[in-house]
Amino acid sequence: MASRPTLLNWDDLRLVLAVAESGTLSGAAAVLRISHPTLSRRLRHIEQRLAARLFERTPSRCRPTEAGEEMRSLASRLRDDIAALEGRIAGRDRSARGPVRLTAPDAVSEYLLPGMLADICREASELTIELVVSNQVLSLAQRSADIALRVTDAPDPALRGRRVGTVAMAVYAERSLTAAEPPEQACPWIGYDAALACTKSGAWVAAHVPDNNIRFRANTLLGAAQAIRSGIGFGILPCFVGGSIPHLVRVGPPIPSLDQGLWLLVHPDIAQVPRVRAACDALARKLKRATLLLSGEDSCPRPI
């Protein structure tokens, strides 16, 4: 007896889940790495096959209908089950060969990792490193990545990991600006918008710099770094970023209250997979050698 064809497949469920979790079609398209028109067309076809509307669309949000919420719930459970199965099966792999997906924030990926990853690719040719640059906390449990580098004082206790360094932060400015008065004396500053306002550096700027001294606001550390590099004003940067940019001068020592840990994290289910363990160990060794860069001890500040 022929089985009845199904109206849905896993790709359909993944698409609905991405839209429900992102809240927008553009956000879901970015997560799934497809174009906005493609996602919109596929979602429309799913709704047509089911003869049910899955989302209420407004100019700013996509909210699941009752049917959409049922699909989201099922897709979420299936994703977790699939991730758990992958973790168990991957744990049986005894080969150190294969891909390892690493996620890290943009500043770490841009200024800290390139040389290290180049060395690892040369020294461990059996590994294929897939770098996912994201300032969002990607889920290791859902296998969005195998390894995460995170700058935090409170890593997820459900993950296995090690602290591989301390990220120090300090005031930096383009060299020509440092000939002026110290930054406390009405100099222009780089501030942060709402995306970074609650971070340690954002809170420090809000507490120490008058609002009328802010000449530019950035929503990422990379944006702030480029603004500082362009000479717009003084700003707070991680020492590994500021110390890597030519013509930037550190103004004063690192600010102790802004120190944060750099953590190398992995999900317990795959921590002992040979390729993951090999990548973790190689990264930890490289990061240990970057202690002076991370702490800012490899550069001399301009006294204030």
C-alpha positions, 0 to 999 in steps of 0.5 A, spaced: 500 500 500 502 506 498 503 511 503 500 518 503 504 523 501 506 528 506 505 536 506 511 538 510 518 536 510 524 538 515 526 544 511 519 547 511 519 546 519 526 549 519 523 555 515 517 556 519 521 556 526 526 561 523 521 566 522 517 565 528 524 565 532 527 571 528 520 575 528 521 578 521 522 575 514 529 578 513 532 576 519 529 568 518 532 569 511 539 571 514 539 565 519 537 560 513 542 563 508 537 564 503 534 571 500 528 574 502 524 573 496 526 566 496 524 565 503 517 569 502 515 565 496 517 558 500 513 560 506 507 562 501 507 555 498 507 552 505 501 556 507 498 554 500 499 547 501 496 547 508 491 551 506 492 555 513 495 562 514 501 561 519 503 568 520 500 575 521 504 580 518 505 587 520 510 592 517 515 590 523 513 583 525 511 576 523 507 573 529 505 566 529 498 564 528 495 558 532 497 554 526 504 557 526 505 556 533 503 549 533 508 548 527 514 552 531 513 548 537 514 541 533 520 544 529 523 546 536 522 539 539 525 536 532 531 540 532 533 539 539 532 531 538 536 532 531 541 536 535 542 531 541 542 525 536 548 528 532 551 529 538 551 522 540 553 520 533 559 525 533 561 522 539 563 515 536 567 518 531 574 517 532 577 521 527 580 528 528 579 529 521 573 533 518 569 540 519 569 544 526 564 550 526 567 556 530 563 562 532 566 568 535 564 576 535 566 580 530 572 584 533 575 577 536 574 574 529 577 581 525 583 582 530 584 576 534 583 570 530 586 571 523 593 569 524 591 564 529 586 560 524 591 561 519 597 557 523 592 552 525 590 551 518 597 550 516 599 545 522 592 541 522 591 540 515 586 535 517 581 540 520 577 544 516 575 550 520 568 554 519 568 561 522 561 564 524 562 571 525 556 573 530 555 578 536 549 574 537 550 568 542 549 562 537 546 555 541 551 550 541 546 545 544 542 546 537 549 545 533 549 552 530 556 551 532 561 546 535 566 551 539 564 558 541 569 564 543 565 569 548 567 575 552 563 574 558 564 574 566 558 569 566 559 563 561 553 558 560 554 553 566 551 548 561 557 548 557 564 545 558 570 550 557 576 554 559 577 561 561 583 562 555 584 570 557 582 576 560 580 582 555 582 588 558 579 595 555 582 602 555 581 609 552 584 609 545 585 615 540 588 617 533 595 619 534 593 626 532 588 627 537 592 625 543 596 632 542 590 635 545 588 636 552 586 629 556 579 626 554 576 628 560 577 635 558 571 636 553 574 632 547 570 629 542 568 622 544 565 615 540 559 613 544 554 607 543 547 606 541 542 602 545 545 595 542 552 596 546 549 601 551 548 596 557 555 593 556 561 595 561 564 599 556 557 603 554 556 604 561 563 607 563 562 612 557 555 614 559 558 615 566 564 618 565 563 622 558 558 628 558 553 627 552 554 633 549 561 630 548 559 624 544 560 626 536 559 619 534 555 613 536 556 605 534 552 599 534 558 594 534 565 594 536 568 594 529 564 600 528 567 604 534 574 602 532 573 605 525 570 611 528 576 612 533 581 610 527 578 616 523 580 621 528 572 622 530 574 622 537 576 618 543 573 611 545 573 605 549 576 599 545 579 592 547 586 592 548 587 587 542 583 591 538 586 598 539 593 595 539 592 592 533 590 598 529 596 603 526 596 610 528 592 609 534 594 611 541 592 608 548 591 613 553 592 611 560 592 604 562 587 599 562 581 600 566 580 594 571 573 595 572 572 593 564 576 587 564 572 581 562 574 573 561 575 570 554 572 563 554 573 557 549 566 553 550 563 547 547 557 543 548 559 537 553 556 532 548 561 533 543 567 535 547 570 529 546 570 528 539 577 528 536 576 533 531 573 538 536 578 537 542 583 538 537 581 544 535 579 547 542 586 545 544 590 548 538 586 555 539 587 554 547 595 554 545 594 560 540 590 564 545 595 563 551 600 566 547 596 572 546 596 574 553 600 580 553 596 583 547 589 581 550 591 584 557 594 591 553 601 589 556 604 589 550 603 597 548 605 603 552 600 608 554 600 615 553 600 618 560 595 623 562 
